[in-house]
Amino acid sequence: ELEHPGTLMVATERGKYYIGGKVYGFELPTREFDCQTPAEVREMLPKDKDVVAFQCRNPVHRAHYELFTRAAHDERVGPDATVLVHPTCGPTQGDDIPGDVRYRTYVVLKDQLNDEKIQWAYLPYSMHMAGPREALQHMMIRKNYGCTHFIIGRDMA
């Protein structure tokens, strides 16, 4: 079904050939919203402390808010834990809220919270709704960004 973003990408955007190996000389793409590299995000996070990643693909609602604001105080993380709110802001299905609109909602909430234990970064990546394997992929992505713990929603299938 071509309405699924992953299927559409594979069917229409992928080429016949793929290359491998080290890549040199590319610049970071220009985006409509601020995106930091994994190294830049790791630099802003505390060293040797737990970092809880919160991933979402939609504007934050009350349940999301409660999850990530309480996460830094959970008994399963250290006393000086930080939360990284790290939503995906890439292209989505046609009936989803566009990434730039979602980004603007996150900026408003970030400004309202103004909490030093909650950091914000934006992932220019699309959810493919591919189930448990994609959930593991997102966990590895967040580990590359410096996170030690991961909160993921129910909607990965």
VOPAGU-2260 file (C-alpha; in pm, 1 decimal, decimal comma):
REM VOPAGU-2260
SITE   aa  ch    i         X         Y         Z
SITE  GLU   A    0       0,0       0,0       0,0
SITE  LEU   A    1     169,1     321,0    -116,4
SITE  GLU   A    2       2,3     531,3     154,5
SITE  HIS   A    3     246,8     386,0     407,6
SITE  PRO   A    4     552,1     618,8     417,0
SITE  GLY   A    5     804,5     334,3     424,5
SITE  THR   A    6     646,0     157,3     129,3
SITE  LEU   A    7     619,6     480,8     -66,9
SITE  MET   A    8     987,2     558,1      -5,3
SITE  VAL   A    9    1104,8     213,3    -115,0
SITE  ALA   A   10     875,3     212,1    -419,4
SITE  THR   A   11     947,7     562,7    -547,3
SITE  GLU   A   12    1266,8     707,1    -397,9
SITE  ARG   A   13    1518,9     424,0    -385,2
SITE  GLY   A   14    1758,6     372,7    -671,2
SITE  LYS   A   15    1870,5      59,0    -846,7
SITE  TYR   A   16    2222,3      64,6    -699,1
SITE  TYR   A   17    2365,1     124,3    -353,0
SITE  ILE   A   18    2720,1     205,0    -252,1
SITE  GLY   A   19    2904,3     136,9      69,9
SITE  GLY   A   20    3212,5     255,9     250,3
SITE  LYS   A   21    3323,7     583,6     402,0
SITE  VAL   A   22    3165,4     904,7     278,3
SITE  TYR   A   23    3369,7    1224,1     258,8
SITE  GLY   A   24    3291,4    1584,6     178,8
SITE  PHE   A   25    2918,1    1601,8     229,3
SITE  GLU   A   26    2759,5    1895,2     408,2
SITE  LEU   A   27    2470,0    1864,3     646,7
SITE  PRO   A   28    2136,1    1929,6     477,6
SITE  THR   A   29    1948,6    2253,8     532,4
SITE  ARG   A   30    1622,5    2200,3     718,4
SITE  GLU   A   31    1320,5    2408,1     811,5
SITE  PHE   A   32    1398,1    2344,5    1177,7
SITE  ASP   A   33    1712,1    2316,6    1387,8
SITE  CYS   A   34    1866,4    1968,7    1385,7
SITE  GLN   A   35    2182,3    1883,5    1574,0
SITE  THR   A   36    2421,7    1601,7    1498,0
SITE  PRO   A   37    2464,4    1319,9    1750,9
SITE  ALA   A   38    2797,7    1472,6    1857,6
SITE  GLU   A   39    2636,0    1813,5    1915,7
SITE  VAL   A   40    2356,3    1661,0    2123,5
SITE  ARG   A   41    2600,4    1451,5    2329,0
SITE  GLU   A   42    2797,9    1768,4    2398,3
SITE  MET   A   43    2494,3    1942,8    2551,8
SITE  LEU   A   44    2401,0    1644,9    2772,4
SITE  PRO   A   45    2556,3    1584,9    3114,9
SITE  LYS   A   46    2852,0    1350,1    3124,2
SITE  ASP   A   47    2831,8    1028,5    3328,2
SITE  LYS   A   48    2462,9    1079,4    3411,6
SITE  ASP   A   49    2154,8     893,2    3297,0
SITE  VAL   A   50    1978,5    1046,4    2998,1
SITE  VAL   A   51    1624,0     933,1    2926,1
SITE  ALA   A   52    1519,8     973,3    2562,1
SITE  PHE   A   53    1156,3    1045,3    2492,1
SITE  GLN   A   54    1053,0     986,2    2132,3
SITE  CYS   A   55     729,0    1095,2    1974,0
SITE  ARG   A   56     607,4    1179,3    1625,4
SITE  ASN   A   57     310,7    1400,6    1709,8
SITE  PRO   A   58     262,7    1720,4    1907,4
SITE  VAL   A   59     304,2    1654,4    2278,3
SITE  HIS   A   60     -21,0    1587,9    2462,4
SITE  ARG   A   61     -82,8    1560,0    2835,9
SITE  ALA   A   62      13,1    1191,8    2864,7
SITE  HIS   A   63     341,8    1260,9    2682,1
SITE  TYR   A   64     406,7    1557,0    2908,6
SITE  GLU   A   65     350,4    1349,3    3221,7
SITE  LEU   A   66     575,6    1070,4    3091,1
SITE  PHE   A   67     877,4    1281,4    3011,8
SITE  THR   A   68     851,6    1529,9    3299,8
SITE  ARG   A   69     840,4    1243,3    3550,6
SITE  ALA   A   70    1104,6    1028,7    3378,5
SITE  ALA   A   71    1404,5    1209,4    3530,5
SITE  HIS   A   72    1272,2    1129,2    3878,4
SITE  ASP   A   73    1195,9     762,3    3816,5
SITE  GLU   A   74    1356,7     510,8    4051,8
SITE  ARG   A   75    1519,2     332,9    3754,6
SITE  VAL   A   76    1741,5     628,8    3668,0
SITE  GLY   A   77    2010,6     804,6    3864,3
SITE  PRO   A   78    1937,0    1103,9    4087,5
SITE  ASP   A   79    2077,8    1358,7    3842,0
SITE  ALA   A   80    1911,7    1218,8    3530,0
SITE  THR   A   81    1819,9    1436,0    3234,4
SITE  VAL   A   82    1541,6    1384,7    2983,2
SITE  LEU   A   83    1605,7    1438,5    2613,2
SITE  VAL   A   84    1280,0    1506,6    2432,5
SITE  HIS   A   85    1379,3    1385,0    2086,9
SITE  PRO   A   86    1083,1    1377,6    1847,3
SITE  THR   A   87    1101,8    1267,0    1488,3
SITE  CYS   A   88    1031,3    1563,8    1261,1
SITE  GLY   A   89    1076,8    1407,4     918,5
SITE  PRO   A   90     815,9    1344,1     650,0
SITE  THR   A   91     509,3    1150,5     760,3
SITE  GLN   A   92     197,2     997,9     615,3
SITE  GLY   A   93     -32,7    1234,4     428,7
SITE  ASP   A   94    -284,9    1254,8     712,1
SITE  ASP   A   95     -24,2    1335,2     981,5
SITE  ILE   A   96      67,3    1680,2    1108,0
SITE  PRO   A   97     365,6    1812,1     903,7
SITE  GLY   A   98     710,9    1805,4    1065,6
SITE  ASP   A   99     758,5    2182,5    1068,6
SITE  VAL   A  100     424,1    2228,7    1247,1
SITE  ARG   A  101     515,0    1961,7    1502,5
SITE  TYR   A  102     851,1    2131,2    1552,6
SITE  ARG   A  103     683,6    2464,5    1631,5
SITE  THR   A  104     463,9    2298,3    1896,5
SITE  TYR   A  105     775,0    2153,2    2061,4
SITE  VAL   A  106     944,8    2494,5    2068,5
SITE  VAL   A  107     644,1    2651,1    2242,3
SITE  LEU   A  108     638,1    2376,9    2506,5
SITE  LYS   A  109    1015,0    2397,3    2555,6
SITE  ASP   A  110     989,3    2771,3    2618,9
SITE  GLN   A  111     699,0    2724,8    2860,9
SITE  LEU   A  112     872,0    2448,0    3058,7
SITE  ASN   A  113    1213,3    2613,2    3082,2
SITE  ASP   A  114    1344,5    2315,6    3283,0
SITE  GLU   A  115    1719,9    2250,5    3287,0
SITE  LYS   A  116    1660,2    1876,6    3346,4
SITE  ILE   A  117    1473,6    1856,2    3014,4
SITE  GLN   A  118    1674,3    1902,2    2695,6
SITE  TRP   A  119    1529,1    1919,8    2346,1
SITE  ALA   A  120    1665,3    1805,7    2010,6
SITE  TYR   A  121    1488,9    1719,3    1687,7
SITE  LEU   A  122    1549,4    1412,1    1475,4
SITE  PRO   A  123    1508,3    1467,6    1099,7
SITE  TYR   A  124    1385,4    1115,2    1047,3
SITE  SER   A  125    1055,9     958,5     953,9
SITE  MET   A  126     873,0     695,7    1149,4
SITE  HIS   A  127     798,7     401,3     923,0
SITE  MET   A  128     562,8     226,7    1165,4
SITE  ALA   A  129     757,0     -95,2    1108,8
SITE  GLY   A  130     704,9    -262,4    1444,0
SITE  PRO   A  131     953,1    -394,5    1700,8
SITE  ARG   A  132    1257,3    -384,9    1473,8
SITE  GLU   A  133    1204,8     -17,7    1408,7
SITE  ALA   A  134    1163,2      37,4    1782,4
SITE  LEU   A  135    1506,4    -120,1    1834,4
SITE  GLN   A  136    1649,2      95,6    1556,7
SITE  HIS   A  137    1517,1     408,7    1728,3
SITE  MET   A  138    1668,4     291,3    2054,8
SITE  MET   A  139    2009,0     255,3    1885,8
SITE  ILE   A  140    1972,1     598,8    1726,4
SITE  ARG   A  141    1906,8     751,2    2069,5
SITE  LYS   A  142    2205,8     565,8    2213,5
SITE  ASN   A  143    2417,9     732,9    1943,4
SITE  TYR   A  144    2281,0    1065,5    2067,2
SITE  GLY   A  145    2402,1     987,3    2420,9
SITE  CYS   A  146    2092,6     841,2    2586,1
SITE  THR   A  147    2102,2     560,1    2840,7
SITE  HIS   A  148    1725,9     499,8    2869,5
SITE  PHE   A  149    1445,2     513,5    2614,8
SITE  ILE   A  150    1071,7     583,1    2629,4
SITE  ILE   A  151     883,9     482,8    2317,8
SITE  GLY   A  152     516,2     495,5    2235,2
SITE  ARG   A  153     282,0     209,4    2162,5
SITE  ASP   A  154     239,3     293,9    1796,4
SITE  MET   A  155     537,1     134,3    1620,1
SITE  ALA   A  156     348,1    -122,8    1411,9
